[in-house]
């Protein structure tokens, strides 16, 4: 049976902590577009939830238009 070497264990723990500390840069427009798409799909499929939230299909169409504009503007930034 191997003995536990604390210096090796500490180095391993520090290495894992360093990996978790790095964060990727967020993309607000892409995240907003994805959330709008998810909400639109959920609310389109659920008339009861739409009624509770007082959201019409016209509202969902407007939200989808905003989502498409966000996607277009993001694609223009990439080019």
BELRAUR-V921759 format. One record per pair of residues at least 24 apart in sequence whose ideal C-beta (glycine too) atoms are under 7 Angstrom apart, sorted by sequence separation. I is the first residue (numbers start at 1). J is the second residue. D is the distance in Angstrom with one decimal. If there is no record, write none. Layout:
BEGIN
i;j;d
I;J;D
I;J;D
END
This chain:
BEGIN
i;j;d
40;64;5.5
36;63;5.4
36;66;6.5
37;67;5.7
36;67;4.1
33;67;4.9
33;70;4.3
32;70;5.8
33;71;5.2
29;70;4.9
29;73;6.5
30;74;5.9
29;74;4.6
END
